[in-house]
Amino acid sequence: MATVGFLLDMDGVIYRGSRLIPGASDFITRLRNHGIPFRFLTNNSQRARRDVALKLHRLGIEASEDEVFTCAMATARFLASQKPNGTAYVIGEHGLAAALHRNGLTVVDDDPDFVVVGEGRTMTFEMIERGVRLVEKGARLIATNPDPNCPTDQGTRPGCGAIVAMIERATGVVAFSVGKPSPVMMRAARKEMGLRTDEVIMVGDTMETDILGAVQMGYRSVLVLSGGTRRQDLKKFAYEPDLIVDHIGMIPDSYIFANMEPALAP
């Protein structure tokens, strides 16, 4: 039986800061009512998946932690596959450290296998200095995502990409990035739903991460204009989404059920 599943970016697609985007709750209800699998996909490594689910709940969307997939989770799983029971020096916050612990890695201050960089507001320049020295000593440099900035209610904050760039420039070492658009994260999220490549639809608001990741993986893609991308921006890119809508609530049933028609036919 043919099926379909959705990977849903969060900030700019489901909410903006602390405000739910119109149509988001109804869209999730439509998926649930038809038994369509989905994952909330985020390049923010600050929060554990349980914390993300709680934020969604407070915004009015019922979500379990199993429906949340973060770049911190993707990073931790990748590092565990590269070096089981490895060690990491972490420049980031609770969600990242928790994901590493859950996957068998130990957070240390000296002689780590990896220097792992996320985003947040608690890091200090001393942490960056230590990261530089550890990379110079041979630790492998990992970024949870390449995003240069993070939108907040107060304005733009430097993101993981901006933070790790300091270490890259100081050491001459280029970080390996695990989050969107990396196929590491995009593939891991698909496997969690148990779907084939041609059964996945990525919904996002950013061409450089969400839509690029979908194009590289062979997923269908929907660009929503409720986040940081405007329709006129598309001319700057050599690739295009399969569908463009103003917000997630405007994705038509005909698109959602395109791959399910044989199963739904009378």
C-alpha positions in Angstrom: 0.0 0.0 0.0 1.4 3.4 -1.0 2.0 5.8 1.8 3.5 9.2 2.5 5.1 10.9 5.5 6.1 14.5 6.4 9.3 16.0 7.8 8.2 19.4 9.3 10.6 22.2 10.0 9.5 24.1 13.1 10.5 27.8 13.4 8.9 29.6 10.5 6.6 26.6 9.7 4.8 25.6 12.9 5.6 28.7 14.9 7.4 32.0 14.9 9.0 32.6 18.3 6.2 32.1 20.8 3.4 32.5 18.2 1.7 29.6 16.4 1.4 30.1 12.7 -2.1 30.0 11.3 -3.1 26.6 9.9 -0.4 24.7 11.7 -2.6 23.0 14.3 -5.2 22.1 11.7 -2.5 20.6 9.4 -1.2 18.3 12.2 -4.8 17.3 12.9 -5.3 16.4 9.3 -2.2 14.2 9.3 -3.3 12.5 12.5 -6.8 11.9 11.3 -5.5 10.0 8.3 -2.7 8.1 10.1 0.0 9.9 8.1 3.4 9.7 9.9 5.4 12.9 10.5 8.4 14.2 12.5 9.0 17.7 13.7 12.5 18.5 12.5 14.7 21.2 14.0 18.2 22.4 13.6 18.2 23.8 17.1 20.3 21.7 19.5 19.5 23.6 22.6 16.5 21.7 23.8 16.0 18.0 24.4 13.1 16.4 22.4 10.9 16.3 25.5 11.3 20.1 25.9 10.4 20.7 22.3 7.3 18.6 22.7 6.3 20.6 25.7 6.7 23.9 23.8 4.5 22.5 21.1 1.9 21.5 23.7 1.9 24.9 25.2 1.3 26.4 21.8 -1.7 24.2 21.3 -0.2 21.2 19.4 -0.2 17.8 21.0 3.1 16.2 20.3 5.0 13.3 21.8 8.8 13.4 22.2 8.9 10.5 19.7 7.6 12.8 17.1 10.5 15.3 17.5 13.8 14.8 15.8 16.6 17.3 16.5 20.0 18.0 15.1 21.4 17.1 18.5 19.9 13.6 18.2 21.3 13.2 14.7 24.7 14.4 15.8 24.8 12.1 18.8 23.8 9.1 16.8 26.3 9.8 14.1 29.2 10.2 16.6 28.2 7.0 18.4 28.3 5.2 15.1 31.7 6.7 14.3 33.2 6.0 17.8 31.1 4.0 20.2 31.6 5.2 23.8 33.5 8.1 22.6 34.2 11.4 24.4 33.2 15.0 23.5 33.9 18.5 24.6 30.6 20.4 24.2 30.1 24.0 23.3 26.3 24.1 23.6 23.4 23.6 26.0 21.4 20.9 27.7 19.7 19.4 24.7 23.0 18.6 23.1 24.7 17.1 26.1 21.6 15.0 26.9 21.6 13.6 23.4 25.2 12.7 23.6 24.8 11.0 27.0 21.8 9.1 25.7 23.9 7.6 22.9 26.7 6.5 25.1 29.2 9.4 24.7 30.8 11.1 27.7 31.2 14.8 28.0 34.7 15.8 29.0 36.9 18.9 29.3 40.2 17.3 28.2 41.5 15.0 25.5 38.1 14.5 23.8 37.6 12.5 20.6 35.3 15.3 19.3 34.7 19.0 19.8 30.9 19.4 19.3 29.5 22.8 18.7 25.8 23.8 19.0 24.2 27.1 19.8 22.8 29.0 22.8 23.4 31.9 25.1 25.5 30.2 27.9 28.8 29.7 26.0 31.8 31.9 26.8 34.8 33.0 24.8 36.9 30.7 27.1 34.9 27.8 25.8 35.8 28.8 22.3 39.4 29.1 23.2 39.4 25.6 24.7 37.7 24.3 21.6 40.4 25.7 19.4 43.2 24.2 21.5 41.5 20.8 21.6 41.1 20.8 17.8 44.7 21.7 17.4 45.6 18.7 19.6 43.6 16.4 17.3 40.0 16.4 18.3 37.6 16.2 15.4 35.4 19.3 14.9 31.7 18.7 14.6 28.9 21.2 14.1 25.3 20.3 14.9 24.1 22.5 12.0 25.4 25.1 9.6 22.9 27.8 10.4 24.7 31.2 10.8 21.9 32.7 12.9 18.9 31.9 15.1 15.7 34.1 14.9 14.3 35.0 18.3 11.5 37.2 19.7 14.1 39.8 20.4 15.9 39.6 17.0 18.7 37.7 15.4 21.2 35.7 17.5 24.4 34.1 16.2 23.8 30.5 15.4 25.9 27.4 15.4 27.4 28.2 12.0 28.7 31.5 13.2 30.1 30.1 16.4 31.9 27.2 14.8 33.3 29.5 12.2 35.5 31.1 14.8 37.1 27.7 15.6 37.4 26.9 11.9 39.2 30.2 11.1 41.5 29.9 14.1 42.5 26.3 13.4 42.1 25.9 9.6 40.0 22.9 10.3 36.5 22.7 8.6 33.8 21.3 10.8 31.6 18.3 9.7 28.0 19.5 10.0 25.3 16.9 10.8 22.1 19.0 10.7 19.9 20.0 7.7 20.7 20.0 4.9 23.1 17.2 5.6 21.9 13.8 4.4 23.0 12.4 7.8 20.0 14.0 9.5 17.6 13.9 6.6 18.1 10.1 6.2 18.0 9.4 9.9 14.6 11.2 10.2 13.2 9.2 7.2 14.3 5.9 8.7 12.6 6.8 12.0 9.3 6.8 10.0 10.1 3.6 8.1 9.5 5.2 4.7 11.2 5.1 1.3 12.8 8.1 -0.2 9.9 8.6 -2.7 7.4 8.6 0.2 8.8 11.6 2.1 7.8 15.3 1.8 9.9 18.0 3.5 8.1 21.2 4.6 10.3 24.1 5.4 10.8 27.9 5.2 14.4 28.0 4.2 15.8 27.2 0.8 19.4 26.7 2.0 18.6 24.0 4.5 15.1 22.5 4.3 14.6 22.6 0.5 18.2 21.9 -0.4 18.3 18.9 1.9 15.1 17.6 0.3 16.5 18.1 -3.2 19.7 16.3 -2.3 17.9 13.4 -0.8 15.3 13.0 -3.5 12.4 14.0 -1.3 9.5 16.1 -2.4 9.5 19.6 -0.9 7.1 22.3 0.1 8.3 25.8 0.7 6.1 27.9 3.1 6.4 31.7 3.0 5.6 32.1 6.7 9.3 32.2 7.7 12.4 33.8 6.3 12.0 33.2 2.6 10.0 35.4 0.1 8.8 34.3 -3.3 11.2 36.7 -5.0 14.2 35.0 -3.3 13.8 31.9 -5.3 15.5 33.4 -8.4 18.8 33.2 -6.5 18.7 29.4 -6.4 19.4 26.7 -9.0 16.8 24.4 -7.5 13.1 24.8 -6.7 10.6 23.3 -4.3 7.8 21.2 -5.7 5.1 23.4 -4.1 5.0 26.9 -2.6 2.3 28.0 -0.2 1.8 31.0 2.1 1.7 28.8 5.2 1.4 25.1 6.1 -2.3 25.2 6.4 -2.6 25.9 2.7 -1.1 22.6 1.6 -4.0 21.0 -0.2 -5.3 17.5 0.5 -4.7 16.6 -3.2 -0.9 17.1 -2.5 -0.9 15.2 0.8 -2.7 12.2 -0.6 -1.0 12.1 -4.0 0.9 8.9 -3.2 -2.1 7.4 -1.3 -4.7 7.4 -4.1 -4.5 3.6 -4.9 -5.1 2.8 -1.2 -7.9 5.3 -0.9 -9.8 4.5 -4.1 -13.1 2.8 -3.6 
